[in-house]
């Protein structure tokens, strides 16, 4: 018996079950790996859910017309540590000031002149996109004005009333202020890890993974498909903590040397032909490195008392002669940095060969800043004109999609767009189920439970690995925008349709502007990672 012509063949090759060439079991294992508990993942989820419910109760009480904005901004403000939360809040306040000036200025200059208003909107988009590319570390300051303008330009076109404009801006300030206050209160009452605690946990997890890689390399079981340790995040965190006064320059230099040496050891572990069994000398080298990393981890976990006890017991590691020159150099740098730990700030220890303040390599850009701004502005204005000509203001998310997915590296941009559509689709499905259940609730508690469940699932994904956390952000934004569209629980399914159509239109416009139209970015260069420390 053969399968029908419309069915998808189910294959089993070497014990693997696949559909359409996709290993289903491997996909499920990866999915479970992404959803597994991590340090402070449950705590971060509880903080996000509590903040969303707190803000929504206040919004329902005072009937804020921008109900969804205050709640969804929780997914932007609440970061993984207190310092980043405050950093993002400061950026949001600065961007809100710029947004108000832009909106008032454009409204004043082009009150009854439609063509001038369109030109001014386009100029505002171009300037903000230009600085988003120029200053990627603070791109939130220039991204939020585009997002707010995407909402106000349609409101202004439909009802050019100065009193209404001022009222909407006032409610906008209330929504952002409420989101910031709610985020701070939740962090204060429920606790949140400090940036220094987060850095310590990141270094310890990195140590664990590198030790495992060394042991696997010693026995010839290290796979080239395994992911190496990304030390760039820890280095950026140490740099930011020093800027905010959490680390002294000497402490940050020592941390940088240790993390950089660990990253070099991990890179050396993946070098060469991993399919060839290691020689006896190589096995001895990697076993020695793994033992040293184990002692370093215990020292970082148990403090100087353990290190003193080890020295008193005479358990000082013997010197080892490495056959690999790069591995020997990395281990020498690591031991020199550990010697500085012994000095306790008294000036002893081996000084570093170079200061760690050397400028980091710039993110690879596929376009000049001006060309990037021009392409992104064309895509955004095309979405604006499409929504205006069709009189379909509900799809204003097309302009927001252009703003949040605009990156001057097309590989990273496409990856972020995929995460956005995946997260929005899952969040839309959750919102669809929520809107179906809300009419059957006879009190506010039932609606709050639905909101808590939707935001809880989204927050759990958001607090996972940084690479895929943006899916959780988009899930949370979709759920909140569907349930809390108005200052009451939403029961209209057209909201889901408009949001998904808007995202698809925005993705189509950005894909045409950056890829289908003169795709000069394809140069066969290695894929560049998304910018680190991007808060949204």
N, C-alpha and C positions, 0 to 999 in steps of 0.2 A: 504494500500500500504506500503510495507516494503522497506527499503533502500537497495541499492545494496550491495553485499558482500564486495566490495572494498572501501566503503565509511566509514568515521569516524563518529560515532554516536554523535549527538548533544543532550546534556542533560540539563535539567533545574530542579534544585533541590533547593527548598526554595528561588526561585527568582534569583538564580545564573545560568548564562549560562556558560556551560563548554564544552570543546572538549577534548575527551580522558582523562577525569578526571582532566583537568586543568581549573581553573576558569578564563575565558578570561577577564571578566570585571575587576576582581581584578588585573590581570596582566597588563591590560591597565592603570588602576589607578596608579599602582606602577611605570610603565614606565613614565607616565606624571609627577609623583612626582619627579622622578630622573631628568627630563628635565626642571623642573620649574626654574625660575630665582632665583639666590642667590646673596648675597653681592659680588660685584666686578666680577660676572661671565661674564657679558657683556664686562667689561673693559679688563679682562684677555683674552677673545676671540679676541677682537680687537687687543690687543698687539701681540698675536700669529700670527694672519693673516697678520698683517703689517710686522712683522719680516720675515715671510716666503716669502712674495712677494718681500720685499727689497732684501733679500739674493738671491732669484732666479733671479732677474733682473741683479744683479752683476755677478752671475754665468753664465748666458746666454751671458753677455757682454765679459767676459774673457775666456769663454769656458773651465771651470774647468771640467776635466774628472770625478771627484767625485761630480757631481752636486747634486745628491740626498742626500748625507751625510750632507752637510752644511745646507740644508733646514730642513731635518728631525730632526737634533740635536736641533732645536728650541724647539721641544716638550720635550726635556730633560732639556735644560738650563732654559727656562722661567718657574719659579716656582710661587707660589702664593704670594710671597713677595720678596722684593729686597734682603734681607739678604740671603734667601735660593738660589736665583739665583746666587749670588756671591759665595756662598759656593759650589754649584755644579760646577761652572766654574773653581774654584781652583782645585777641585777634578779631573775634566776632563783634565786640563793641566798637573797635576802630572801623571795621568794615561797615557797621550799621551807620556810623557817622558819615562815612563817604557815600553810602547809599542814599541817605536822606538829602545830602547836598546835591547829588546827581539828580534825584527825582524832582526836588523843588526847583533846581535850576532849569531842567528841561521843561517842566510845566510852566515856569514863568516866561521863558523865551519863546515858547511855541504854543501858547494857549489855544489860539484859533487858526494856527497854520499847520495843516496836516503834513505837508511835504517836509517842512522844516523839522517837525517832531520826529519823523522817520529818520532823517539824516542825523539828528542829534542822538537818537537811540543807537544808530549804527556807530557813530563816533564814540559813544560811551562804551559800547561792547568792544570796539577795537582797542581802546586804551587799556581796558581791564584785561583783555586777553593778552595784550603785549606784556604787561607787567606780570601776569601769571607765568608766562614763559621766562621772563627776565629774572624773577625772584620766586623760584618754585618753593622755597622753604616757608614763605608766608603767603602762598597762593590763596589762602582762605580770605585774606583781606580783599582780594580782587575778584574772587569767585562769587561771594555772597552778593555784591551789588548786581551782578548779572542775574542771579537767581531772583532777587527781590524785584528787579526791573521787569523780569519775565511775567510777574504777577501784576505789577502796577501798570504796565503799558496797555494791557487789555482793559483793566478797570478804567484807565484814563480815556481810552478810545470810546468806551461804552457810555461813560458818564463823566464828562469833563467838568466836574464841580469842585471848586477849591476846598469847600468845607468837607466834602467826602474824602478828598485826597489827604487833608490834614488828619481827619479821623482815622483813616486806614493806617497812616504812618504812626499815629499814636498807639493804635492797637498793636502794630508791629513791634514797637518798642516795649510795650507791656508783655507781649508773648516772649520776646528774647530775654527780657529781664526776669520773667517768671521761670523760664527754663534754666537760666544761670543760678538763680536762687534755689530752685528745687534740686539742681545737681549738687550744689555746695552743701545744702542741708542733709541730703542723703549721704554724702561722703562723710559729713561730720558725725551723724548718728550711727551709721552702719560701718564706718571705717573703710579705708581704701589704702592699698599699699603705697608707700612712698616711692619716689623714683629710685632711691638708693636700694631699697629692698628689691625692687624689680630688677635692677642691674645685677645684684648678687644672685638672684634666682636664675637669671639668664646665663651668667657665667658658670654657675654650677651645672645647669643643664647642658651647656656646651662642653664642659669637662667630662660629663658622663658619656656624651655621644662620641667625643674624640677618643676617650679610653676604649669604648667598644670598637671603634674603627681600628685602633691600633691592635687590639687583640685579634680581630678578624684578619687583619693584614698578616699577623704573625703566623696564623694557621692557614692562610691562603683562602679564606672564605669571604673576603671583602668584595662586594659586587660594584662594578662601575656605575650601576643604575641607582645606587644609594645616593642620597643627597648629603653633600658636605655641610659643615657648620658655617652659617653666615655670621661672621664676627662684626660686620659693618654696623648692625643694629646696636650692639653693645658699645661700640666705639662712639657712635653718635649720641647714645644715651649718656655716656661718661662726659662727653663734651658739653652737652646741654646742662647736666647737673653742675658742672663746674661754673658755667655761666650764671646759674641761679644761686651759686654760693654753697652748694651741697658738698663739694669736693675742693680741696686745696689743689693748686697746680701740681705739687709733688705727688699727691695721691692720684690725681688723674693721669699723670705721666706713668706712674707705676702700673695702674690699671690698663692703660693703653699698651704698655710693653708686654704684660702678661697675656692679654687678649690677642695681640698681634702674633706673639710667639705660638700660642695655641692654634691660631688660624693657619700659620705656616706649617705646623706639624700635621694638621689635618690635610692640607693640600699635598704635602709630601706623601702621605699615606695613600692617596689616590693616584700617584704617579706610576708610570711604567705599565707593563703588561700584567694585569691582575690575575690573568688565567694561569700564569707560570707559578708553580709552587715556590715559596721562598726558600732561600738557602739557610744553612744553619746560622750564619752570622746575621742575616736579616732577621731571623726569628729572635735571636738574642737581642738585637737592637730594639725591636718593637715591644718585646716583653719588658725590657728595661724602661722604655718610655711609658708603657701602661702602668707599671709599678710606681713610677715617679708621679704620674698624674693622679693615681689613687692616693698617694701621700699628700699631694697638694690639695685634693678635694677634702680630705679629712681635716687638713689644717684649716681650710677656709670654713668648714662646717663647725669644727670644735674649738677654733681659736688658738691663741698662742700657748695655752696651757698644755694642749696635746703636743705641740711642737717642742716645748720645753721638756716634757716627759720623755719624748723620743730621744732627745739629745742626752738627757741624764741616763737613760738606759743604754746608751751607746749605739742606738739603731740609726746611725748616720749612713746614708747610701754611699756605696763605693763609687769611685770614678769609673767611667765606662768609655771605651774607645769605639766610636761609631764608624761604620764603613761608608755611610752616606754623608757627603759633605754638607748638604743642605739641612739634613736632619740634625747633624752635629751643631751647625750654626744656630738653628732654632732652639735646640735644647740649651745651648750656652746662653742665649738671650733670656730664656725662661728662668734659668738658675740665677743669672745676674739680677733679674727683677725680684726674685725671691730673696736674694741677699739684701736688697733695699728694704724689703719687709722687715728683716731682722734689725735694720738700723733704727727703726721707730722714730724717724724724723731727725736723728742726731747728726746727719751728714755722712754716716758711714755707708758702706755698700758700694756697689760698682755703678758709676754714673752711666746714663744712656749715651749711646753713640750719636744720637741725633734727637733733636726736640720733636715731639709728636705734633707740633703745630704746622707741619708741612701741609699745604693746601690739598684737600682731597680731590681726586679726579672728577671733573665736571660730568654731569649726566649727558649722555650722548643725545644730541638734538638732530632731528631729521630735516628741520627747516630753520631759517633765520627767525629771530623773534618777530620781525615785521611780517614775514610771509606766513608764519603760524597764526598771528593775529588776524591777518586778512582772510585766510581760509576759514578760521573759526567764526569770524564775524559774518562771512557770506553764508555759512551754514545756519547760524543763529537767525539772521535776518530772513533767510528763505523760510525757515519755520514760522517766524513771526508773520510774514506776508501770507503764507498758506493758511494759518489759523485765522487771520483777519479776513481774507477773501472768502473763506468758507463759513465765517461767522461761528466758529467753533472754539470758543475761548476755553472750553474744558480741557483741550489738549495742550495747554500752555506748558505741560511737562516736557514737550519737545524742545523748548528753549532751555529748560533746566538741564535736560540730558546733554545738550551741547556744552553747557558750562561745566558740569561735573566730570564729563569724560574727556575734556580737552587737555591733551598732554602732548608735548613736543617730541615725544618718541612714539611712533605709530604702533610699534609692537606692544608697548605698555598701554597705549590708548585702546587698542583692540581688545586686549585682555581685560581692561577695566569695563569696557562696554559689554563684554560677555558676562562678567560678574553682575553688572547692573541688570541686564535682561533676565538672567537666571534668578537673581534675588527678587526682582519685581514680579516675575511670574509666580514664584512660590508664595511671595507675600500676597499677590492678587488672589491666588487660590485660597489662602487662609482667610483673607478678607471676604471672599465670596461665601465661604462657609459661615463666617461670623455674621454677615448681613442676613443670611438665611435664618440664623438662630435668634438674632436680636428681637424680631417681632414677637417671639414666643416668651420673652422675659417679661415678667410682671413687676419687677422692681429694679432699682439701680444696681444692687449687688450682683445680679446675674450678668448685667452688661459689663461691670468691672471685672468679673471673673473671665469673661471672654477677652477683654482687653489685656488682662494679665497673662492669659495663656498665649495669645498672639505675640505680645512683646517679649514674653519669656523665651519662647522658641527662637525668636529673632536675636535676642540678646545673647543667648547661648552660642549661636553661630558667630555673632559679632566679637565675642570675647575669646574666640579660638585663635588659630594661627593667623598672623598678620596678613599672609598672602591671600587668604580667602575670607578675611573678616568683612570685606566690603559687601559680600553677599548678605551677611546678617544685617548690615546697615540698610541695604535696599529692602530687605524683607520687612524690617521694622518701619521704614518710611512708608512702604506700601500699605501695611496693615493699619498704621495710624491715619494715613490720608483717606483710607476707605471707611474706617469706623468713625473717626472724629472729623469728618469733612466740615461739619457745621457744629455750632455749640450745642449739639445734641447727637445722639446715636444715629448714624446714617442707615437708611434702609433702601437706598436706590442702587440698582445694579449698573446704571449708566455711569456711575463714578468709576467702576472697574474698567469699563470699556474705554472711557476717555483717557484714563491714565496709561493703559497699555498701548493705545493707539498713539498717544503723545510720545511715549518712549520709542516706539518703532519708527515714527517719523523723524525724531531727533537722531537716532542711530543711522537711519538711511541718509540723512543730510550730512552727518559727519563722515560716514563712510565714502560718500561721493566726493566731499571736499578734500579729503586727505588721502584716499586710496584710488578710487576709480578715475579721478581727474588728475592727470599727470602724476602717476605713482612713482615719483623719482626716489622715494625713500628706500626702495628695495635694492640693497647694495651687497647682500650676502655677508653682512657684518653680524657678529654674535648678538644674540638677544640681550637687550638691556633691561635690567630689573626696574620695577616701579620705584619712584623716589621714596626714600625712607622718611619716617616721621610725618608723613602726610596725614593730617587729622581727619580728612574726609575723602 
